[in-house]
Amino acid sequence: MSVSQVTELIGRFPAETIEKTMNTIIRYLNRNNRVKSHTYLIDATPLDVDYNFDSKKISKKNLENKDPKWGHGTSIGFYIGFKGTFVLDYNTMMPVLFVIHPGSPHDSQIFLEILEQMKKHHLLHHNDKILAN
């Protein structure tokens, strides 16, 4: 499969489905990996999906009832897609959590939600440290 075929396929699924699938894979990879304290890295990246199949102009109104939204990333400019936030274990550089947001909300707007997701998945403990970009 080519990259464009993968992004086209991902663009057809709801954001919630993508997020749950990624976190299931991550939990499987990280089973039995708990030590006394962790340092976590948090970073987000734009996820551009190939949503413009017919090469027609797509407005915000066209995307009202769909999960992908217009966003802007400094590295890629305007795009239709999501913002994916990864939480990585600093020592192993393995992902421990993935959260997806439509469009491109600013990192400061989603930081508290990321912390809540880490608590929900029992990742955040008393002596843990967080490094956020």
Secondary structure, DSSP 8 states (H G I E B T S, - for coil): --HHHHHHHHTTS-HHHHHHHHHHHHHHHTTT---S--EEEEEEEEEE----TT-----TGGGTTSS-EEEEETTTEEEEEEEEEEEEETTT--EEEEEEEES---HHHHHHHHHHHHHHTT---TT-EEEE-
